[in-house]
Amino acid sequence: MTKSSVTRTWFAGLVVLAVGLLAAGVSIGLMLAYGGTFAKAPTGNAYDFVPTYDSFFWTTVGFMVLGFTVAAAGGIVQLAAWVGALINTNRIADKTWFAVLLIGGLVGVVFAPVGFAGLASKTAFAAPRGIARNASAAGMKPLAARAGR
């Protein structure tokens, strides 16, 4: 993957993820507002949601499932872009960018905002293009030469 395709793929995954989460969130809100009632719980000061099990309720459940499925697909697209960026930066003789992307991505699994900031800024805006600048000194051949082209 080229740097531009990694960037486009990563941002496309981000948009798909956001659209899926938005659809699921709106569906949850609609279900809680109109798909049932809140009854006082038998113990304590809490309330229980009692669904009506009508077509509106099941439609919102269906859109929640669809939204979360779309969000998961967006996450998988972002994962593919991250792997592509790792492969690109691994080709460079200096492994600093590879280490930054690897650590930033792994930290992003636990701390999503840190991963978002790290991957977006490093991959899209600051990372080199993945071409070994000193390929002959590093003993590397260009990809076309390795593939026999």
N, C-alpha and C positions, 0 to 999 in steps of 0.2 A: 504494500500500500504506500502511496506517496503521501507526503505530509498534507497536501491539500485534501486528499481523499480521507485521511485519518480525521482531519478537522471537520470535514463535512459529515462524515459518518458519526462522529462523536456528538456534534450539535444536533443532527437528525435524531439520534437516540435520546438526547436530552429533551427535545420537543415532544417526541412520542411518549416519553416517560411522563412529562408534565401534563400532556393531554389526557393520558390514561388516569393519572391521579386526580385531575380536575373532574373528569367524568365520574369516577368512583366517589369522590367527595360530594359532588352535587347529588348523586343518587342516594348517598347516605343521609344527607340533609333532608332531601325530599321524603325519604322513607320515615325518618324520625318525625318530620313535621306532619305528614299526611297519611302515613301507612299504618297507623295504629294509635294507641292512647298510652298515656303514662298513668299508672295506678300506684297508689301509695303502697310501699312494701309493708309486709306484715310486721317486720321488726325494724326498728331504727327510724331514721329520718330520710330514708332513701325512697326512690321511685323505681318501679319496674316498667319496662316497655312491653306492652301487650299488642302484638301485631294483629291486624284485621284479616290477614290471609286472603285478601281480594286480589283482583288483577293488578291494581296499582302497586300493591306491596310486592308482588312477584315480578312486576316489570322493573321496579327499582332494584330488586335483588339481582335480576339479570344484568342490568346496566352496571351494577357494582362489580359483578364477576367479569364482565366485558372490560370495564375500566382497569381493573387490576391486572387482567391478562395483557392488555395493551401496554400498561406500565412495565410489566415484566419483560415484554418484548423490547421495549425501549432500553431497559437495563441490559439486556443481552446484546443489543446493538452497540451500546456504549462499551461493554466488555470486549466485543470484537475490535472496536476502534482502539481500545487500550492495548490489546495484544498486538495490533498492527503497529502502534507507536513504539511498543517495546522492541519489536523485531527491527524496526527502522533504526532506533537509537542503538541497538546492539551492534549494528554494522559499523558504527563509528569507532575509531581507534580509542578515543577518550570515552571512558564508560561513565562519566559524570551524569549525563542526561539519562542514561539507562537507569542508573541508581536512583535518580530523583523521581523518574516516572514509576519505577517499581515500588519504591517506598511510599510515594504519594498515593499510588493506587491501592496498596495494601492498607495504609492508614485510612483511606477513604472507605474501606469496607466497614470500619468501626466508626469513623467520624466523617459522615457524608459531606458536610460543608468544607472540611479540610481537603478532602479528595476532589471536590468540585473545583475549589480554588487552585489547587495544585495542578490538576490535569488541564483545566481550561487555560491557565496562564502559561504553563510550560509547553503543552502540546500545540496549542493553537497560535500562540503569539511569539514564543521565544525559542522554541526548540529548533535545532538545525534540521536540514532536510533528510538526514539519514544517509548521506553519501560520505564514505570514508575519504577524508581529505588527503590522507597520506597512505593510500592503500598499498602502494608498492613497498613502503618502508615497514608497514605492519604485516607484510606477507599475505595480503588479501587480494583477491581478484574481484573485479566487478561482477555483479550477478549475471549479466549476460554471458560473460566468459565461463562462469561456473556451470551454467546450464547448457553449454555447448553451442551457443548461438554465435 
